[in-house]
Amino acid sequence: MSIQVPRPIDPSLHPLVTGNYRIATPAIEELYELISRCLRYRIMGALIYGPSRIGKTRAIEYVRLLLARNHPKMTSYHAQCEHKPRHAEGPFFANLLEAVGDPEPNAGSNPAKRLRLSLRIREAAARSGSGTVLLFCDEA
């Protein structure tokens, strides 16, 4: 005699079945510890290098989730940077404005974009209450 216990969720929706899950690898844990040290000691920036296709973007996504859980008052942004054949301020600021949620990232002159970016970041820091904003610039 077998007693069937009803499942609260359809097994076909389980993350292992759908493939929609994240696991912290040792490298991701190291990245999180590095960012935690930078925050603790107020280090303004860090460069994380890795060869192409090893999971840096996924690591950033995972670390941002961890930061949101462990530091709910802190704001973080993830900018997908593009390689340009020549340096240009306009596309650079537009990319960062897009990352911080500006509705019109391409509008305005370069100084106007710079000012809007600064304003958006300061507003986010004030709104969150921590005064800290993290910006992950992910260059593929």
BELKAVEN-V652886 format. One line per field, one symbol per residue. ss: DSSP state (a for helix, b for strand, c for the rest). phi: phi as a letter, one per 20 degrees, with the letter a starting at -180 (. if undefined). psi: psi as a letter, one per 40 degrees, with the letter a starting at -180 (. if undefined). A space follows every 10 residues. Layout:
# BELKAVEN-V652886
ss->???
phi->???
psi->???
This chain:
# BELKAVEN-V652886
ss->cccccccccc aaacaaaacc cccccaaaaa aaaaaaaaaa cccccccccc cccccaaaaa aaaaaaaaaa ccccbbbbbb bcccccccaa aaaaaaaaac ccccccccca aaaaaaaaaa aaaaaaaacc ccbbbbbbbc
phi->.ddeefefcg gfefgfffmd bccfegffff ffffffffff elefabddda ffmdofffff gffffffffe cfeedcccde ededfcfbfg fffffffffe nffcfefnff fffffffgff ffffffffne mccdcedddf
psi->hhhhhhhdih deehdddeeg iihhiddddd dddddddddd efheiihhii iifefddddd dddddddddd geeihiihhg iihidihhdd ddddddddde fhdgdeiiid dddddddddd dddddddded ehhhhhhhh.
